[in-house]
Amino acid sequence: MTSFHEFIHMGGFAFYVWTSYAIFALIFAWNVFQPLFHQRRVRERLARRSRGMPR
């Protein structure tokens, strides 16, 4: 149990380390999902244009 506690505590730098991991995870998720959402919007826009509907 002590080694796990030491791992979580990160030698006194836990706040900085875990904050860095959280920021990395958010940026990584943004880089994965943002293009997918953008692609969906582009496809919807193209579908509307092909049907002759305005924006």
C-alpha positions in Angstrom: 0.0 0.0 0.0 2.9 2.4 0.7 4.2 2.1 -2.8 0.8 3.0 -4.3 0.5 6.0 -1.9 4.0 7.1 -3.0 3.0 6.7 -6.6 -0.1 8.8 -6.1 1.8 11.4 -4.1 4.6 11.6 -6.8 7.2 12.6 -4.3 5.4 15.8 -3.4 4.7 16.9 -6.9 1.3 15.2 -7.3 -0.6 18.4 -8.0 1.6 19.3 -10.9 2.0 15.8 -12.3 -1.7 14.9 -12.2 -2.7 18.3 -13.5 -0.4 17.8 -16.4 -1.9 14.4 -17.1 -5.4 15.9 -17.0 -4.5 18.7 -19.4 -2.9 16.1 -21.7 -6.0 13.9 -21.6 -8.2 16.9 -22.4 -6.1 18.1 -25.3 -5.8 14.5 -26.7 -9.6 14.0 -26.5 -10.1 17.4 -28.2 -7.7 16.3 -31.0 -9.6 13.0 -31.5 -13.2 14.2 -31.3 -13.1 17.7 -32.8 -12.3 16.5 -36.4 -15.1 13.9 -36.1 -17.6 16.6 -35.1 -16.3 18.9 -37.9 -16.6 16.1 -40.4 -20.2 15.5 -39.4 -21.1 19.2 -39.8 -19.5 19.3 -43.2 -21.4 16.2 -44.3 -24.7 17.7 -43.1 -23.9 20.9 -44.9 -23.1 19.0 -48.1 -26.3 16.9 -47.8 -28.4 20.1 -47.5 -26.7 21.7 -50.5 -27.3 18.6 -52.6 -31.0 18.7 -51.7 -31.0 22.4 -52.8 -31.9 23.7 -49.3 -30.4 26.9 -48.1 -28.2 27.0 -45.0 
